[in-house]
């Protein structure tokens, strides 16, 4: 091999590091790394020091706030209790005076009307009404019905208005029994008037059609009567034009001695008889601790019992044993009879539907009863916890037409018949339609093949040829969805959905049509909770003792103006106008009256105790919730409150809402030029059992945090939090707010339960 050149050899030597250089570089690298680690350590120590200092300051600030809160807490609780107690006493005095005055005026009333609270008077009225057969003419029945319905309404009002301590269970049961008797009296008198009309059907017959067709009515109910005098085989349908009510009869009925009676009532005398009308209750089980505590109290309260002689004690034990034997025998005899209240309890809700509230023992409401779910019998049974009868009741009756007077020369021959109204069973069972409904198609008559096929299908579906019904829904009731039809089953005392086909609803004309074999009471149903949960809400002051309450429900936007102790319903100006609610608007009434009027008109914004089973909500602690409603009502003259999107994230034990002082009337729908300023006006307030505080976040932030606002103070309740955020002018207005206005606001807030159902 040739020898390497000197240049190449030098270059190779230069590129190779010596051992000393490598060690030097490695040392520099280690020193640099050590320096970086030291810098990082110092930085971390500094950051940790700053963090600890910051946490120390925050802890000191929190301790300072909590110490100040602790000093204020008892004072604030005592002050709020004093305010609420004063309002409650003043309100109770007002209502006591009102009830006493009404009772005296009722006693001094000398117009001949009976007092429904006095059994002798009302029973005499009922018995005399039954015996007065000379007042069975339809005009007399309509006139007398006003008094009967007035007595019923008076008793219903007393049941609702009288405090529990002033109304014993026996009195309440007697009032309810009297209500049922008055309702039965009215129904019986309408039946008696119908019998007289049917007996005179030929003399009252229409000259053009030859059939009886008559309409009589009052604001409370309307009677429509049609009698089949001609038995025309070509008859198809008849319309009561004034009432927009049409019925179609199958051939068997068109050829029979029958009459059709329609009584359309504004009231519903059936639903309260259904077991699902009221939320099912069960008694809370008595715990061992409660039993022991009660026994100890009994021993302390009655020490003299220990001094009884053995003979006396033996007599008592003997008597108790005899009573126990009697009760045991009664239980054995009636052991198979079990009322709804005695049935084994069923779960009231599933864990997935709601989040249960676990309140402290001291804050558990003093209720002896809790809700329990009903056992659903079958899919056609209407659950009145989920649905409500809307628009009154239509009584559709198939009646037997009594023999008509016949004139023979100068003689008028009348077959003597009873005075009872005879209803015809339809369908009539094995004998098809029976002798009363017998009839055949005339020779040579043909039917359209499509109509024949449709009729055959309907007959097969229902088991008998159906009756066609078409009517216009009431103009003063809002149906937010296509109504469902139901009929009343008197044997089971329940509304049922079976027996209806071909149901059609025209929204423009409000005409509902269907085919059915069901005669008797019929009703339209609507989902009670169709407007729940609410989208948002706002309570905004207008002036002293004057506020505006707005609820954006699922379908309707409702606005309630509250002034003094009265309130009225309105629709928000930018919402779709509902002509069905025109009669409800601008009518000032008490909160209870308005709530009932809105429900009757189809605007149900008022959840019941068991509505959580039918609406997806985050349930709130009811003790906290009702306390907030009370305190919102106290500040409603000057402080605005609104829905917060963070409320559902706060869980069951905390409530979050927006609040700001509003001394001037600024409607929520007005245009505000400075939107950012409007946003900054509102504060987020969080209320729990322990405290109320202002949060650092706003409604427009993207993440939720429970950090309190800088410089904020903790308060025992919402009322004192509002005081901190209010000016002196606002405080003065709040202090001068009338307790009747506070009560009106509280009633509406409690009825809507907007903190839970929004």
QUIKA-V998346 format. One record per backbone hydrogen bond with DSSP energy under -1.0 kcal/mol. NH is the residue of the N-H (numbers start at 1). CO is the residue of the C=O. E is the energy in kcal/mol with one decimal. If there is no record, write none. Layout:
# QUIKA-V998346
<<NH & CO & E> <NH & CO & E>>
This chain:
# QUIKA-V998346
<<9 & 5 & -1.7> <10 & 6 & -1.9> <11 & 7 & -2.2> <12 & 8 & -2.0> <13 & 9 & -1.6> <14 & 10 & -1.9> <15 & 11 & -1.5> <22 & 18 & -2.2> <23 & 19 & -2.1> <24 & 20 & -2.3> <25 & 21 & -2.9> <26 & 22 & -2.5> <27 & 23 & -2.3> <28 & 24 & -2.5> <29 & 25 & -2.5> <30 & 26 & -2.3> <31 & 27 & -2.6> <32 & 28 & -2.5> <33 & 29 & -2.5> <34 & 30 & -2.7> <35 & 31 & -2.2> <36 & 32 & -2.6> <37 & 33 & -2.7> <38 & 34 & -2.4> <39 & 35 & -3.0> <40 & 36 & -2.9> <41 & 37 & -2.7> <42 & 38 & -2.9> <43 & 39 & -2.7> <44 & 40 & -2.9> <45 & 41 & -2.9> <46 & 42 & -2.4> <47 & 43 & -3.0> <48 & 44 & -3.2> <49 & 45 & -2.6> <50 & 46 & -2.8> <51 & 47 & -3.1> <52 & 48 & -3.0> <53 & 49 & -2.4> <54 & 50 & -3.0> <55 & 51 & -3.3> <56 & 52 & -2.5> <57 & 53 & -2.6> <58 & 54 & -3.0> <59 & 55 & -3.1> <60 & 56 & -3.0> <61 & 57 & -2.9> <62 & 58 & -3.1> <63 & 59 & -3.0> <64 & 60 & -2.6> <65 & 61 & -2.8> <66 & 62 & -3.5> <67 & 63 & -2.8> <68 & 64 & -2.7> <69 & 65 & -3.0> <70 & 66 & -3.1> <71 & 67 & -2.1> <72 & 68 & -2.0> <73 & 69 & -2.9> <76 & 72 & -3.2> <77 & 73 & -2.9> <78 & 74 & -2.4> <79 & 75 & -2.5> <80 & 76 & -2.7> <81 & 77 & -2.5> <82 & 78 & -2.2> <83 & 79 & -2.0> <84 & 80 & -2.7> <85 & 81 & -2.8> <86 & 82 & -2.2> <87 & 83 & -2.3> <88 & 84 & -2.5> <89 & 85 & -2.6> <90 & 86 & -2.4> <91 & 87 & -2.6> <92 & 88 & -2.6> <93 & 89 & -2.4> <94 & 90 & -2.0> <95 & 91 & -2.5> <96 & 92 & -2.6> <97 & 93 & -2.5> <98 & 94 & -2.4> <99 & 95 & -2.8> <100 & 96 & -2.6> <101 & 97 & -2.5> <102 & 98 & -2.5> <103 & 99 & -2.4> <104 & 100 & -2.2> <105 & 101 & -2.7> <106 & 102 & -2.2> <107 & 103 & -1.9> <108 & 104 & -2.3> <118 & 115 & -1.7> <122 & 118 & -2.2> <123 & 119 & -2.5> <124 & 120 & -1.9> <125 & 121 & -2.2> <126 & 122 & -2.3> <127 & 123 & -2.7> <128 & 124 & -2.7> <129 & 125 & -1.8> <130 & 126 & -2.0> <131 & 127 & -2.1> <132 & 128 & -1.7> <133 & 131 & -2.1> <135 & 132 & -1.3> <136 & 133 & -1.3> <141 & 137 & -2.6> <142 & 138 & -2.3> <143 & 139 & -2.0> <144 & 140 & -2.9> <145 & 141 & -1.8> <148 & 144 & -1.8> <149 & 145 & -2.9> <150 & 146 & -1.9> <151 & 147 & -2.4> <152 & 148 & -2.0> <153 & 149 & -2.6> <154 & 150 & -2.2> <155 & 151 & -2.0> <156 & 152 & -2.3> <157 & 153 & -2.4> <158 & 154 & -2.1> <159 & 155 & -2.3> <160 & 156 & -1.5> <161 & 157 & -2.7> <162 & 158 & -2.3> <166 & 163 & -1.3> <172 & 168 & -2.4> <173 & 169 & -2.5> <174 & 170 & -2.1> <175 & 171 & -2.6> <176 & 172 & -2.3> <177 & 173 & -2.2> <178 & 174 & -2.4> <179 & 175 & -2.3> <180 & 176 & -2.2> <181 & 177 & -2.1> <182 & 178 & -2.5> <183 & 179 & -2.3> <184 & 180 & -2.4> <185 & 181 & -2.2> <186 & 182 & -2.2> <187 & 183 & -2.1> <188 & 184 & -2.5> <189 & 185 & -2.5> <190 & 186 & -2.0> <191 & 187 & -1.9> <192 & 188 & -2.4> <193 & 189 & -2.3> <194 & 190 & -2.0> <195 & 191 & -2.1> <196 & 192 & -1.7> <197 & 193 & -1.9> <198 & 194 & -2.5> <199 & 195 & -2.2> <200 & 196 & -1.3> <201 & 198 & -1.4> <204 & 200 & -1.3> <206 & 211 & -3.0> <210 & 206 & -2.2> <212 & 227 & -1.4> <214 & 225 & -2.6> <216 & 223 & -2.6> <218 & 221 & -3.0> <222 & 264 & -1.9> <223 & 216 & -4.1> <224 & 262 & -3.3> <225 & 214 & -2.9> <226 & 260 & -2.5> <227 & 212 & -2.2> <228 & 258 & -2.4> <229 & 227 & -1.6> <235 & 232 & -1.9> <238 & 247 & -2.0> <240 & 245 & -3.2> <241 & 239 & -1.2> <244 & 240 & -1.0> <245 & 240 & -1.5> <246 & 470 & -3.6> <247 & 238 & -2.2> <248 & 468 & -2.8> <249 & 236 & -1.3> <254 & 250 & -2.1> <255 & 251 & -1.2> <256 & 253 & -1.7> <258 & 256 & -2.0> <259 & 399 & -2.3> <260 & 226 & -2.9> <261 & 397 & -2.3> <262 & 224 & -3.3> <263 & 395 & -2.1> <264 & 222 & -2.6> <265 & 393 & -2.7> <266 & 220 & -2.8> <273 & 270 & -2.3> <274 & 271 & -1.6> <277 & 274 & -1.7> <282 & 370 & -1.4> <284 & 368 & -1.6> <291 & 287 & -2.0> <292 & 288 & -2.7> <293 & 289 & -2.6> <294 & 290 & -2.2> <295 & 291 & -2.3> <296 & 292 & -2.5> <297 & 293 & -2.3> <298 & 294 & -2.5> <299 & 295 & -2.3> <300 & 296 & -2.3> <301 & 297 & -2.9> <302 & 298 & -1.8> <305 & 302 & -1.2> <306 & 303 & -1.4> <307 & 304 & -1.3> <308 & 305 & -1.3> <313 & 309 & -2.3> <314 & 310 & -2.4> <315 & 311 & -2.0> <316 & 312 & -2.2> <317 & 313 & -2.6> <318 & 314 & -2.3> <319 & 315 & -2.4> <320 & 316 & -2.8> <321 & 317 & -2.2> <322 & 318 & -2.2> <323 & 319 & -2.6> <324 & 320 & -2.6> <325 & 321 & -2.3> <326 & 322 & -2.2> <327 & 323 & -2.7> <328 & 324 & -2.5> <329 & 325 & -2.4> <330 & 326 & -2.5> <331 & 327 & -2.5> <332 & 328 & -2.3> <333 & 329 & -2.4> <334 & 330 & -2.6> <337 & 334 & -1.2> <353 & 350 & -1.3> <354 & 350 & -1.0> <367 & 365 & -2.2> <370 & 282 & -1.7> <372 & 280 & -1.7> <381 & 378 & -1.5> <382 & 495 & -2.8> <386 & 383 & -1.5> <387 & 383 & -1.9> <388 & 526 & -2.1> <390 & 524 & -2.6> <394 & 522 & -3.0> <395 & 263 & -2.9> <396 & 520 & -2.4> <397 & 261 & -2.8> <399 & 259 & -3.0> <400 & 422 & -2.8> <401 & 257 & -2.0> <406 & 413 & -3.0> <408 & 411 & -2.9> <411 & 408 & -2.6> <413 & 406 & -3.9> <424 & 398 & -3.1> <432 & 429 & -1.3> <434 & 431 & -2.8> <437 & 433 & -1.1> <438 & 435 & -1.3> <445 & 442 & -1.6> <452 & 448 & -2.9> <453 & 449 & -2.4> <454 & 450 & -2.5> <455 & 451 & -2.8> <456 & 452 & -2.4> <457 & 453 & -2.2> <458 & 454 & -2.4> <459 & 455 & -2.6> <460 & 456 & -2.3> <461 & 457 & -2.2> <462 & 458 & -2.5> <463 & 459 & -2.4> <467 & 516 & -3.3> <468 & 248 & -1.8> <469 & 514 & -2.9> <470 & 246 & -2.6> <471 & 512 & -2.3> <473 & 510 & -2.7> <478 & 601 & -3.2> <484 & 525 & -1.7> <486 & 523 & -1.9> <487 & 496 & -2.3> <488 & 521 & -2.3> <489 & 494 & -2.9> <493 & 489 & -1.7> <494 & 489 & -1.2> <496 & 487 & -2.7> <497 & 380 & -2.0> <501 & 515 & -2.5> <504 & 513 & -3.0> <506 & 511 & -2.4> <510 & 506 & -1.9> <512 & 471 & -2.8> <513 & 504 & -2.7> <514 & 469 & -2.4> <515 & 501 & -2.5> <516 & 467 & -2.2> <520 & 396 & -3.9> <522 & 394 & -3.2> <523 & 486 & -2.3> <525 & 484 & -2.9> <526 & 388 & -1.8> <528 & 386 & -2.6> <530 & 527 & -1.2> <532 & 529 & -1.8> <534 & 757 & -3.4> <535 & 552 & -3.4> <536 & 552 & -1.3> <538 & 550 & -2.4> <539 & 641 & -2.8> <540 & 548 & -2.9> <542 & 546 & -2.9> <543 & 546 & -1.9> <546 & 543 & -1.7> <547 & 562 & -2.5> <548 & 540 & -3.2> <549 & 560 & -3.2> <550 & 538 & -3.1> <551 & 558 & -2.8> <552 & 536 & -2.5> <553 & 551 & -1.1> <553 & 556 & -2.1> <554 & 531 & -1.4> <558 & 551 & -2.4> <559 & 570 & -3.1> <560 & 549 & -3.3> <561 & 568 & -2.3> <562 & 547 & -3.0> <563 & 566 & -2.6> <564 & 545 & -2.1> <566 & 563 & -1.9> <567 & 589 & -2.5> <568 & 561 & -2.0> <570 & 559 & -3.0> <575 & 572 & -2.0> <581 & 578 & -1.9> <582 & 579 & -1.5> <585 & 581 & -1.2> <586 & 569 & -1.6> <589 & 567 & -2.4> <594 & 590 & -2.7> <595 & 591 & -2.7> <596 & 592 & -2.1> <597 & 593 & -2.5> <598 & 594 & -2.8> <599 & 595 & -2.1> <600 & 596 & -2.4> <601 & 597 & -1.8> <602 & 599 & -1.3> <603 & 598 & -3.1> <611 & 608 & -1.8> <613 & 610 & -1.7> <614 & 611 & -1.9> <615 & 611 & -1.1> <621 & 652 & -2.5> <625 & 621 & -2.8> <626 & 622 & -2.4> <627 & 623 & -1.7> <628 & 624 & -2.1> <629 & 625 & -1.9> <630 & 626 & -2.0> <631 & 627 & -1.9> <632 & 628 & -2.9> <633 & 629 & -2.1> <634 & 630 & -1.4> <635 & 631 & -1.3> <638 & 635 & -1.7> <639 & 635 & -2.5> <640 & 660 & -3.3> <641 & 539 & -2.5> <642 & 658 & -1.8> <643 & 537 & -2.1> <647 & 644 & -1.2> <649 & 646 & -1.0> <650 & 647 & -1.1> <655 & 687 & -2.5> <657 & 685 & -2.0> <658 & 642 & -2.4> <659 & 683 & -2.0> <660 & 640 & -2.0> <662 & 638 & -2.9> <670 & 667 & -1.8> <675 & 673 & -1.3> <678 & 674 & -1.7> <679 & 675 & -2.1> <680 & 676 & -2.1> <681 & 677 & -1.1> <683 & 659 & -2.6> <685 & 657 & -3.0> <686 & 693 & -2.8> <687 & 655 & -3.1> <688 & 691 & -2.4> <692 & 715 & -2.6> <693 & 686 & -2.1> <695 & 684 & -2.8> <696 & 707 & -2.9> <701 & 698 & -1.2> <709 & 694 & -2.7> <712 & 709 & -2.0> <715 & 692 & -2.3> <721 & 717 & -1.2> <722 & 718 & -2.4> <723 & 719 & -1.8> <724 & 720 & -1.7> <725 & 721 & -1.5> <731 & 727 & -2.5> <732 & 728 & -2.3> <733 & 729 & -2.0> <734 & 730 & -2.3> <735 & 731 & -2.4> <736 & 732 & -1.5> <737 & 734 & -1.1> <742 & 738 & -1.9> <743 & 739 & -2.2> <744 & 740 & -2.0> <745 & 741 & -2.4> <746 & 742 & -2.4> <747 & 743 & -2.5> <748 & 744 & -1.8> <749 & 745 & -2.5> <750 & 746 & -2.6> <751 & 747 & -2.0> <752 & 748 & -2.0> <753 & 749 & -2.0> <756 & 753 & -1.3> <757 & 753 & -2.5>>
